Amino acid sequence: VKGTITRHRHKFDVQLTSEALFGIAKNTDFCLYCDGYLWNDDPKLEDRPTMDRRNAEKIIRNDNIDIICHRCNRSKSNLTQSEFVHRCRYIAEKYGHLIEDAP
């Protein structure tokens, strides 16, 4: 699928084939962020694989994407990897006591 695609009201310049994207996806078993297994048989699970751009570029190429779970992709939204990790770290530090107090 090389060319330009329109999704979510944004135009992306796609610089890899669907075969290349599928190859990257099928060689990725776990989410980069939460380590959730991506290939469960239940399509309703939030762990299904999705493509994520590492930064806000409008270019989709193999060095700008990761395959992550749907839940992390929704949480990350349009943040860069660095922004997302910083946000997660901040939340974990602020609310870490809730995890420590849990049974």
C-alpha positions in Angstrom: 0.0 0.0 0.0 2.6 2.6 -1.1 1.2 6.0 -1.7 -1.0 8.3 0.2 -3.8 7.2 2.5 -6.3 9.2 4.5 -7.4 8.0 7.9 -8.7 9.9 10.9 -8.9 13.1 8.8 -5.1 13.0 8.3 -3.1 12.3 5.2 -0.2 9.9 5.5 2.6 9.3 3.0 3.0 5.5 3.1 6.4 4.3 2.2 6.1 0.6 2.8 4.0 -2.2 1.3 1.3 -4.0 3.2 3.4 -7.1 2.9 6.3 -5.3 4.7 3.9 -4.1 7.4 2.5 -7.5 7.9 6.0 -8.9 8.1 6.8 -6.5 10.9 3.6 -7.2 12.7 3.8 -11.0 12.5 7.4 -10.9 13.9 6.2 -8.9 16.9 4.6 -11.0 19.6 4.4 -8.6 22.5 3.5 -4.9 22.9 6.6 -2.7 23.2 5.1 -0.8 26.2 3.1 -3.2 28.3 4.5 -6.6 27.1 0.9 -7.9 26.4 0.7 -10.8 24.0 -0.6 -9.4 20.7 -2.0 -12.5 19.0 -4.9 -13.7 21.1 -7.7 -15.4 19.2 -10.4 -13.2 20.8 -10.9 -10.0 18.6 -12.6 -8.2 21.5 -9.4 -8.2 23.5 -7.6 -4.9 23.9 -4.3 -6.7 23.2 -4.7 -7.0 19.4 -1.9 -5.6 17.4 -2.0 -2.1 15.9 0.5 0.0 14.0 1.8 3.1 15.8 4.0 5.9 14.5 6.9 6.6 16.8 6.6 10.4 16.2 4.1 12.7 14.7 5.5 12.6 11.2 2.9 12.1 8.4 5.2 9.5 6.9 4.6 5.8 7.5 7.8 3.8 6.9 9.5 0.9 8.6 11.8 3.0 10.7 8.9 5.1 12.1 6.5 2.4 13.2 6.1 -0.1 16.0 3.4 -2.7 16.5 1.8 -2.2 19.9 -1.4 -3.3 21.5 -4.6 -1.4 20.9 -4.9 -0.3 24.5 -1.5 1.3 24.5 -2.1 2.8 21.1 -5.3 4.5 22.3 -3.5 5.7 25.5 -0.5 7.0 23.5 -2.8 8.8 21.0 -0.7 11.3 19.1 2.2 11.6 21.6 5.7 10.7 20.6 7.4 7.7 22.2 9.3 10.0 24.5 6.2 12.0 25.5 4.2 8.8 26.2 7.0 7.2 28.3 7.4 10.5 30.2 3.7 10.7 30.9 3.6 7.1 32.0 6.5 7.7 34.4 4.9 10.7 35.8 1.6 8.9 36.5 3.4 5.9 38.0 5.4 8.1 40.3 2.3 10.1 41.3 0.1 7.1 42.0 2.6 4.4 42.7 1.4 4.3 46.3 -1.9 2.9 45.0 -0.1 -0.1 43.5 1.9 -0.7 46.7 -1.2 -0.6 48.8 -3.1 -3.0 46.6 -3.7 -6.6 48.0 
